[in-house]
Amino acid sequence: MKNKKTLVLGASENPTRYSNMAIKKLREYGHDVVAIGRRTGKVLDVEIIKHTPYFSNIDTITVYMNERNQAEYEAYMLSLNPKRIIFNPGAENEQFFEKTVISAIQPIEACTLVMLSTGQY
C-alpha cells in the first residue's frame, strides 16, 4: 500500500470522535498523518496543532468540521494542493466541493474509516 500523507482537519484527542479514530486507523495502515484541531493535543504519535503551517506532499485532507467551521480553512486547504479532500459525514460542503473541482482537487463525500477498512483509501 502506498503511504498517503494525510491532514486530518478537525482533529480531537477525544477517543469517541471520528477524527480521533481516523488518526489511529490511518497510522495503523502506515500513513503519515498531520492534524489540525481547535485544541492542541496528541493522538498516538500525531501532534494536534491549532495553527495552519505549510505541509508539503499532502495527498489527502480528511475533513471532520461542519461547513460553517470549514470556512476559515478553505483557502488554506486549497493552498496545500492535495490530490483529494474527503468530506466525512457531517462535513459536506457543496460550495467548497465545487471550488475543489475548479482547483483540480478530487472532492469525495465518504467516510475515511470505511474507505480504509474496505481498501478504497
ChimeraX attribute file (.defattr): number of C-alpha atoms within 10 A of each C-alpha:
attribute: neighborCount
match mode: 1-to-1
recipient: residues
	/A:1	8
	/A:2	8
	/A:3	13
	/A:4	18
	/A:5	20
	/A:6	24
	/A:7	24
	/A:8	25
	/A:9	22
	/A:10	24
	/A:11	32
	/A:12	25
	/A:13	19
	/A:14	13
	/A:15	11
	/A:16	9
	/A:17	13
	/A:18	19
	/A:19	27
	/A:20	22
	/A:21	19
	/A:22	21
	/A:23	29
	/A:24	20
	/A:25	16
	/A:26	22
	/A:27	18
	/A:28	9
	/A:29	16
	/A:30	14
	/A:31	17
	/A:32	16
	/A:33	23
	/A:34	20
	/A:35	27
	/A:36	20
	/A:37	21
	/A:38	13
	/A:39	14
	/A:40	15
	/A:41	17
	/A:42	16
	/A:43	19
	/A:44	10
	/A:45	11
	/A:46	15
	/A:47	17
	/A:48	23
	/A:49	18
	/A:50	15
	/A:51	12
	/A:52	12
	/A:53	10
	/A:54	11
	/A:55	13
	/A:56	10
	/A:57	13
	/A:58	20
	/A:59	17
	/A:60	23
	/A:61	25
	/A:62	26
	/A:63	26
	/A:64	28
	/A:65	23
	/A:66	16
	/A:67	18
	/A:68	9
	/A:69	12
	/A:70	19
	/A:71	13
	/A:72	10
	/A:73	13
	/A:74	14
	/A:75	12
	/A:76	13
	/A:77	20
	/A:78	17
	/A:79	12
	/A:80	18
	/A:81	20
	/A:82	22
	/A:83	16
	/A:84	19
	/A:85	24
	/A:86	21
	/A:87	23
	/A:88	20
	/A:89	15
	/A:90	13
	/A:91	20
	/A:92	20
	/A:93	16
	/A:94	11
	/A:95	9
	/A:96	17
	/A:97	18
	/A:98	13
	/A:99	15
	/A:100	21
	/A:101	12
	/A:102	10
	/A:103	12
	/A:104	13
	/A:105	18
	/A:106	16
	/A:107	20
	/A:108	15
	/A:109	17
	/A:110	16
	/A:111	19
	/A:112	26
	/A:113	19
	/A:114	12
	/A:115	11
	/A:116	14
	/A:117	11
	/A:118	9
	/A:119	8
	/A:120	9
	/A:121	16
